[in-house]
Amino acid sequence: MQFICGQYQLDLSRPHVMGIVNVTPDSFSDGGKFASTEKAVEHALRLVEEGASILDIGGESTRPGATPVPLDEELERVIPVIERLAPIAGVPLSIDTYKPEVMRAAIVAGADIVNDVLALREPHALEIVANSNVGVCLMHVQGTLQTMQDDPQYADAVAEVSAFLAERLSAANKAGIVSERIVLDPGFGFGKRTIHNVELLHGLESFAALGRPLLVGLSRKSILGKLVGADVEQRLYASLSASVISVMKGAKIVRVHDVKATAEALKVVAAIL
Ligand code: YH5
């Protein structure tokens, strides 16, 4: 199976590691905006050396309870990083945003993938992606980003998340985005209790019925903290377990912070798949 994304075409017959590049202001540096751009670019290039075959660049934390970042600030964080990386990274660049204005600017700056936790539901998001050649990740969230963890409820998490992704896949197709440009993501931690996240990971194989590759993001998430009892900095082993399980259950892309360790773990999985 192929994933067509911008100037790249990823061969999804093997699993891929998407490395997370968070672009946040550097409170310890007095170098201003340029310093945080340089740090993010340096980090991104290190992730490629460590085995990332996609870089996911984000300027706003979508963690429950995180302070929203204004549009201008998000643009100032991510666009210079994409402009610097696009000619030199050698791997597709993904923009992690739900804001259509950021999608548009990121595509102009050289992004190859739009990674949208709202699955292109904001006004004009579908047409912006349709009028470009980028790939897109459509993710499930229950409720809004502000309230998603207040009281998530499912009768059947796997069935409900599947139905949502099928609807968004169809909406994207109708807008003119061919299926070869689309990957799907159950959205671990987004409007889900621990039991729902566990059910989704347990039932991950059934998402293959949607006919598109699955991307999974579990790296360092609080579900792992709940299962293991570890703080966010102590979740590497749990995160590796989650990536290995995900790929064994059919996921083609794992979105992670710890690229070197994950790439190595997935070599073991690939050998037996
Ligand atoms: C995802 O699953 N997640 S941002 C809370 C944490 C740790 C990490 C410490 N963007 C996803 O990574 N995009 C994010 O607790 C994503 N899939 C896709 N496609 C949240 C995140 C995180 C949150």
Residues whose N, C-alpha, C, O or C-beta is under 5 A from the ligand:
A	BS01	YH5	T62 R63 N115 C137 M139 D185 G187 F188 G217 S219 R220 K221 S222 V232
